[in-house]
Amino acid sequence: MNINTRVLVVLAVFFLPISSFAGAASLSAGEIAALRSLIATNSEAAIAFEGIRRAADDALRDAPNPVEHIVSEGHLQTNPLKVHTEVALKDMDKVLSLGWAWAVTGDPRYLAKGRDFIVAWARINQPDGDAINETKFEPMIVAYDLFRRNFSESDRTLADTWLVNKANTLNSKERGFGGNWPCHRLKIIGLVGFTLNDKTLIAEAINGYRRQVARDIRPDGACSDFYVRDSLHYQLYSVEPLLALARACERYGEPLFDYHAPNRGSLHDAVDFVVPFAEGRKTHIEFAHSKSSFDRRRAEHGESEYSPHPWNPNASVWMFMSAAWFRPEYGTLASQLAGAGNRQFWDWQMVINCVSEDGKYRQSEEKPKVSVKKLN
């Protein structure tokens, strides 16, 4: 950590009001305090933050690039509108870096720039009710959860209305979709609900999570998309949004990671399903027997990742890092896959996992007794 960063951290720890932060979608006030303290005292965490700060500093020089409609699902990579969308969506990671940089340092430049990005998107972007398109907004929702209390009333009303519109549009699309689609739908509904403390949206996300586990995760832990698409890629694509939602739910006081539907699997099972493939005890040829005509169409148009090929265990690093929030042993596996050695804070998510651990079950006197599964 350089001197300027250390000074900003010290200033943040002593002068930035902790009440400025709260929310199950990001970190609570106490967790923000723990984050600042960790970065100020741990060199590995400080190095991880330096990457965030550099990205935020780069974003200070950029202008928002919102689009009215996200064009992604069902389109080939060469589609000009999809290409344009992908460029615009770089704003998501920019605003999230600004959010974390502001939370740690209290530098008002990060808050002001984050506000510019969020307001610009709120003014222009329109929801389309497509969960695979709307899932792209997760980083911006988490950033807004960090910023929200420091927005002006008019800016907060604008952003709140935009996000509620997204959630309500998705809420009208529950039936008729299977596989990973409802996982992404519920994630966005839940994150918006927790950010805005909207009890109706929160209830829909929690109840919807239970319904989705019942209909999508089989007793062996495989998600339905694994068998339909013959792909661990789509196993991960179903599991990752549910992990984001379950994390927010557990921080709200609803432990769902180990929730088992009657005679069915759980999210915990779905994560464990990937473990033997990640450890190399099992192998898988991706898309060899996919039942999806769109997978074949993409392969025919040169998108080689949808042609049959051996699955790469490194693809599961992000899922295991996310799951490590619930069970630290998954973080060990993620570190091994990423070649991080014995470093604890080799990725920003690992820092967040550490400081947010005390936030779990924060509304309960005791943690629920759950069985911790072994990896082998």
Buried (B, 14 or more C-beta within 10 A) or exposed (E): BEEEBEEBBEBBBEEBEBEBBBBBBBBBBBBBBBBBBBBBEBEBBBBBBBEBBEBBBEBBEEEBBBBEBBBBBEBEEEEEEBEEBBEBBEBBBBBBBBBBBBBBBBBEBBBEBBBBBBBBBBEBBEBBBBBBBBBBBBBBBBBBBBBBEBBEEEBBEBBBEBBBBBBBBBBEBBEEBEBBBBBBBBBBBBBBBBBBEBEEBBEBBBEBBBEBBBEBBBEEBBBBBBBBBBBBBBBBBBBBBBBBBBBBBBBBEBBBBBBBBEEBBBBBBBBBBBBBBBBEEEEBEBBEEBEBEBBBEBBEEEBEBBBEBEBEBEBBBBBBBBBBBBBBBBBBBBBBBBEBEEEBBBBBBBBBBBBBEEBBBBEEEEEEEEEEBEBE
